[in-house]
Amino acid sequence: MGFGSYDESEQQQQQSNDDEIDAVSVHENDHDGQLSFESDVSTDQLVSQLGAMKDEESEE
């Protein structure tokens, strides 16, 4: 058995295994609910921090 024939048989084996893979359900772990959080930082401070981060990013 030559090296090339080994590669071909491996390729055929992989293709046959691909047919057996089940599809992924993107809705399998959907959750209904709410998300909330509390912060001591004001919205203005957060917007200011975001602006500073964007300025740093544009300087690079």
C-alpha positions as CSV (number, residue, x, y, z in Angstrom):
1,M,0.0,0.0,0.0
2,G,1.5,3.3,-1.1
3,F,1.3,6.5,0.8
4,G,-1.2,8.0,-1.7
5,S,-3.6,5.1,-1.4
6,Y,-3.5,5.5,2.4
7,D,-4.5,9.1,2.0
8,E,-7.4,8.2,-0.3
9,S,-8.8,5.6,2.1
10,E,-8.6,8.1,5.0
11,Q,-10.4,10.7,2.9
12,Q,-13.2,8.2,2.1
13,Q,-13.5,7.2,5.8
14,Q,-13.9,10.8,6.8
15,Q,-16.5,11.5,4.2
16,S,-18.6,8.5,5.3
17,N,-18.4,9.6,9.0
18,D,-19.5,13.1,8.1
19,D,-22.9,11.7,6.8
20,E,-23.5,10.3,10.3
21,I,-23.2,13.7,12.2
22,D,-26.5,15.0,13.5
23,A,-27.5,18.6,12.8
24,V,-27.1,21.2,15.5
25,S,-30.2,22.7,17.0
26,V,-29.6,26.4,17.7
27,H,-32.7,26.6,19.8
28,E,-31.9,23.7,22.1
29,N,-30.8,26.0,24.9
30,D,-33.2,29.0,24.5
31,H,-34.3,30.6,27.7
32,D,-37.1,33.0,28.5
33,G,-36.4,35.4,31.3
34,Q,-34.9,38.7,32.3
35,L,-31.5,40.1,32.9
36,S,-30.8,42.9,35.3
37,F,-27.9,44.3,37.1
38,E,-27.1,47.1,39.5
39,S,-24.1,49.4,39.1
40,D,-22.8,52.3,41.2
41,V,-21.6,54.0,38.0
42,S,-23.8,56.5,36.2
43,T,-24.7,56.3,32.5
44,D,-22.6,59.4,31.8
45,Q,-19.6,57.8,33.4
46,L,-20.0,54.7,31.3
47,V,-20.4,56.7,28.1
48,S,-17.2,58.7,29.1
49,Q,-15.3,55.5,29.6
50,L,-16.5,54.1,26.3
51,G,-15.3,57.3,24.6
52,A,-11.9,57.0,26.2
53,M,-11.6,53.4,25.1
54,K,-12.5,54.3,21.5
55,D,-9.9,57.1,21.6
56,E,-7.2,54.7,22.8
57,E,-8.2,52.3,20.0
58,S,-8.0,54.9,17.3
59,E,-4.5,56.0,18.5
60,E,-3.1,52.5,17.9
